[in-house]
Amino acid sequence: MPEIIIKTRIKADIQTCFDLSLDIDFHTRSLKHSNEKAIAGKTTGLIKLGESVTWQATHFGINQKLTSKITEMNPPHYFVDEMVKGIFKSFRHEHHFKSVENNTILTDKFMYVSPFGILGKLADKIVLKRYLTRLLKTRNTFLKKEAEIRTKLV
C-alpha cells in the first residue's frame, strides 16, 4: 500500500490549524485549481466526527466524485478521513497536529490503494504518488498561509 508522509511547520496555534483542516469551505478554496467542491453530505463549515462529504473535482482531466467520512477524531491533535466511495480501492488520510515552541507541526499520513490492479500499481510509480504528494503540499501551503495570517490578526 503506497504511503505519503508530509510534515509542515506552521507559525500558528494548534486549534487554528486543526479547525482549518476540517473546514470544508477552506478546503474548497485551497484546491480551487481542480474545481473541487462539496456536493453532498456536509457541504459547508467544519466537518465533525461521523460526518461525510462528497467531493466533485477534476483530476487528470476526468470529472470524479469521492465520498469521505471522518472516522476518528481527538481534537485538536488528530483526525482521520477515509474514503467511503470513489475511484480508489481505498484511502485513509491521517492528520496529526503537535504544538512545538509556538508553532504547529502538521503531519499528513496518506495511505491508498489504487484502482485497476496492475495498471494502478504502474500508474502509482509513474505519476499518481507524485501527483497526490503535490496536491497535499499545495493544500498544506495554503493552510500554512491562512493559519499564519489568522494568528497575526488575533
Beta strands, then each sheet from edge to edge (+ up, - down):
strand 1: 3-10
strand 2: 37-41
strand 3: 52-59
strand 4: 62-74
strand 5: 78-85
strand 6: 90-100
strand 7: 103-113
sheet 1: 1+ 7- 6+ 5- 4+ 3- 2+
end
